[in-house]
Amino acid sequence: MPLLALSLSSASDHQGLRLLLLVLLIIAVILLIIGGVIAVWTLRSYRKATAEGRYGLSGEGEGQMARF
């Protein structure tokens, strides 16, 4: 965090600041997309396992340890 504050304070022109903010925005969007893909993938695998009957009402399979 101090590195970010230092880089923001040392930007003498607005072009460097805009570039840094653009990079941070792109990183944030990429992380949001990755998080969404992981959430959808987890939900689909859970529903697939539930449809196959691996988990009972308690969330545990017969003779298996809990997945979550």
N, CA and C of each residue as an Amber inpcrd file, in Angstrom:
protein
   204
   0.8090000  -1.1920000   0.0000000   0.0000000   0.0000000   0.0000000
   0.8530000   1.2570000   0.0000000   1.9470000   1.3040000   0.7690000
   2.7830000   2.5080000   0.7020000   3.3750000   2.7220000  -0.6940000
   3.6210000   1.6180000  -1.3980000   4.1590000   1.7490000  -2.7530000
   3.1490000   2.4250000  -3.6690000   1.8850000   2.0810000  -3.5020000
   0.8390000   2.7090000  -4.3020000   0.7310000   4.1890000  -3.9690000
   0.7890000   4.5300000  -2.6930000   0.7130000   5.9370000  -2.2950000
   1.9140000   6.7030000  -2.8250000   3.0780000   6.0850000  -2.7880000
   4.2770000   6.7340000  -3.3020000   4.1890000   6.9550000  -4.8070000
   3.6880000   5.9610000  -5.5130000   3.5850000   6.1080000  -6.9630000
   2.5230000   7.1390000  -7.3390000   1.4520000   7.2310000  -6.5490000
   0.4310000   8.2330000  -6.8450000   0.9380000   9.6440000  -6.5440000
   1.7140000   9.7830000  -5.4790000   2.1990000  11.1150000  -5.1210000
   3.3370000  11.5600000  -6.0340000   4.0630000  10.6190000  -6.6040000
   5.1930000  10.9880000  -7.4440000   4.7960000  11.2120000  -8.9050000
   3.5460000  10.9820000  -9.2270000   3.0980000  11.1940000 -10.6060000
   2.9370000  12.6900000 -10.8350000   3.8420000  13.2500000 -11.5890000
   3.8060000  14.6970000 -11.7960000   2.7920000  15.0900000 -12.8620000
   2.5640000  14.2240000 -13.8220000   1.5730000  14.5380000 -14.8400000
   0.3740000  13.6120000 -14.6880000  -0.7310000  13.9910000 -15.2510000
  -1.9510000  13.2050000 -15.1120000  -1.9240000  11.9580000 -15.9890000
  -1.0710000  11.9010000 -16.9770000  -1.0100000  10.7370000 -17.8540000
  -0.5250000   9.5060000 -17.0910000   0.4610000   9.6660000 -16.2440000
   0.9610000   8.5410000 -15.4460000  -0.0780000   8.0570000 -14.4570000
  -0.8090000   8.9860000 -13.8650000  -1.8590000   8.6200000 -12.9270000
  -2.9930000   7.8980000 -13.6320000  -3.3700000   8.3720000 -14.7980000
  -4.4300000   7.7140000 -15.5640000  -4.0220000   6.3050000 -15.9660000
  -2.7700000   6.1390000 -16.3500000  -2.2860000   4.8120000 -16.7320000
  -2.3150000   3.8620000 -15.5480000  -1.8970000   4.3430000 -14.3800000
  -1.9110000   3.5020000 -13.1890000  -3.3430000   3.1180000 -12.8080000
  -4.2570000   4.0740000 -12.8590000  -5.6450000   3.7740000 -12.5380000
  -6.2690000   2.8190000 -13.5570000  -5.8930000   2.9430000 -14.8190000
  -6.3880000   2.0220000 -15.8350000  -5.9010000   0.6000000 -15.5740000
  -4.6510000   0.4660000 -15.2120000  -4.0970000  -0.8600000 -14.9080000
  -4.8070000  -1.4610000 -13.7050000  -5.0340000  -0.6540000 -12.6600000
  -5.7380000  -1.1580000 -11.4850000  -7.1740000  -1.5460000 -11.8120000
  -7.8240000  -0.7920000 -12.6760000  -9.1880000  -1.1180000 -13.0890000
  -9.2280000  -2.4210000 -13.8670000  -8.2700000  -2.6150000 -14.7600000
  -8.2100000  -3.8520000 -15.5420000  -7.9680000  -5.0530000 -14.6270000
  -7.0890000  -4.8960000 -13.6430000  -6.8190000  -5.9770000 -12.6960000
  -8.0790000  -6.3040000 -11.8960000  -8.8110000  -5.2750000 -11.4720000
 -10.0460000  -5.5050000 -10.7060000 -11.0860000  -6.2410000 -11.5350000
 -11.2300000  -5.8640000 -12.7980000 -12.2010000  -6.5320000 -13.6690000
 -11.8060000  -7.9900000 -13.9000000 -10.5310000  -8.2370000 -14.1090000
 -10.0560000  -9.6090000 -14.3130000 -10.3190000 -10.4570000 -13.0780000
 -10.0650000  -9.9000000 -11.8860000 -10.3180000 -10.6460000 -10.6540000
 -11.8050000 -10.9180000 -10.4600000 -12.6610000  -9.9770000 -10.8160000
 -14.1060000 -10.2040000 -10.7340000 -14.5550000 -11.3170000 -11.6760000
 -14.0170000 -11.3240000 -12.8810000 -14.3750000 -12.3690000 -13.8460000
 -13.9040000 -13.7380000 -13.3500000 -12.6860000 -13.8080000 -12.8340000
 -12.1650000 -15.0760000 -12.3140000 -13.0130000 -15.5590000 -11.1420000
 -13.3890000 -14.6460000 -10.2570000 -14.2360000 -15.0160000  -9.1310000
 -15.5920000 -15.5340000  -9.5770000 -16.1650000 -14.9150000 -10.5940000
 -17.4460000 -15.3810000 -11.1250000 -17.3460000 -16.7570000 -11.7480000
 -16.2770000 -17.0020000 -12.4750000 -16.0780000 -18.3190000 -13.0930000
 -15.9220000 -19.3920000 -12.0230000 -15.1680000 -19.0850000 -10.9760000
 -14.9890000 -20.0540000  -9.8900000 -16.3180000 -20.3280000  -9.1940000
 -17.1170000 -19.2900000  -8.9700000 -18.4140000 -19.4700000  -8.3070000
 -19.3540000 -20.3260000  -9.1440000 -19.4140000 -20.0600000 -10.4380000
 -20.2920000 -20.8410000 -11.3150000 -19.8100000 -22.2850000 -11.4110000
 -18.5180000 -22.4770000 -11.5140000 -17.9460000 -23.8190000 -11.5990000
 -18.2440000 -24.6170000 -10.3230000 -18.1010000 -23.9770000  -9.1710000
 -18.3860000 -24.6490000  -7.9080000 -19.8610000 -24.9960000  -7.8010000
 -20.7230000 -24.0760000  -8.1800000 -22.1600000 -24.3330000  -8.1220000
 -22.5540000 -25.4790000  -9.0440000 -22.0060000 -25.4950000 -10.2560000
 -22.3400000 -26.5750000 -11.1940000 -21.8470000 -27.9230000 -10.6920000
 -20.6360000 -27.9610000 -10.1260000 -20.1230000 -29.2440000  -9.6360000
 -20.9140000 -29.7090000  -8.4190000 -21.3610000 -28.7750000  -7.5780000
 -22.1820000 -29.1580000  -6.4300000 -23.5320000 -29.6930000  -6.8890000
 -24.1430000 -29.0200000  -7.8440000 -25.4420000 -29.4940000  -8.3370000
 -25.3140000 -30.8370000  -9.0540000 -24.2210000 -31.0180000  -9.7680000
 -24.0020000 -32.2880000 -10.4510000 -23.8410000 -33.4120000  -9.4350000
 -23.0890000 -33.1520000  -8.3690000 -22.8970000 -34.1620000  -7.3320000
 -24.2020000 -34.4440000  -6.6040000 -25.0060000 -33.4170000  -6.3980000
 -26.2950000 -33.6030000  -5.7420000 -27.2450000 -34.3980000  -6.6330000
 -27.2310000 -34.1350000  -7.9160000 -28.1010000 -34.8510000  -8.8510000
 -27.7150000 -36.3210000  -8.9550000 -26.4440000 -36.6230000  -8.7980000
 -26.0000000 -38.0060000  -8.8510000 -26.2790000 -38.7500000  -7.5560000
 -26.7120000 -38.0340000  -6.5350000 -27.0780000 -38.6730000  -5.2810000
 -25.9110000 -38.9750000  -4.3710000 -24.8130000 -38.2880000  -4.5300000
 -23.6680000 -38.5330000  -3.6610000 -23.8830000 -37.9870000  -2.2620000
 -24.7190000 -36.9630000  -2.1390000 -24.9190000 -36.3210000  -0.8520000
 -26.3510000 -36.4940000  -0.3950000 -26.5110000 -36.7820000   0.8770000
 -27.8420000 -36.9010000   1.4610000 -28.3010000 -35.5480000   1.9640000
 -29.3140000 -35.5800000   2.8010000 -29.8350000 -34.3370000   3.3560000
 -28.8430000 -33.6890000   4.3120000 -27.9950000 -34.4730000   4.9490000
 -27.0290000 -33.9180000   5.8920000 -25.8310000 -33.3170000   5.1860000
 -25.6990000 -33.5320000   3.8900000 -24.5700000 -32.9890000   3.1550000
 -23.4020000 -33.9430000   3.0490000 -23.5360000 -35.1120000   3.6570000
 -22.4520000 -36.0710000   3.6030000 -22.8920000 -37.3040000   2.8300000
 -21.9670000 -37.8510000   2.1010000 -22.2590000 -39.0710000   1.3690000
 -22.2190000 -40.2740000   2.2820000 -22.6240000 -41.3920000   1.7740000
 -22.6020000 -42.6020000   2.5640000 -21.1800000 -43.1140000   2.6570000
 -20.6260000 -43.0460000   3.8460000 -19.2550000 -43.5270000   4.0500000
 -18.1940000 -42.5740000   3.5300000 -18.5800000 -41.3970000   3.1570000
 -17.6030000 -40.4250000   2.6530000 -17.5350000 -39.2500000   3.6110000
 -16.3970000 -38.5640000   3.5670000 -16.2530000 -37.3630000   4.3920000
 -16.9630000 -36.2060000   3.6870000 -17.3190000 -35.2020000   4.4500000
 -17.9920000 -34.0380000   3.8840000 -17.0650000 -33.3270000   2.9060000
 -17.6320000 -32.8760000   1.8100000 -16.8350000 -32.2170000   0.7810000
 -16.5240000 -30.7800000   1.1490000 -17.4600000 -30.1270000   1.7980000
 -17.2680000 -28.7160000   2.1200000 -17.0400000 -28.5280000   3.5930000
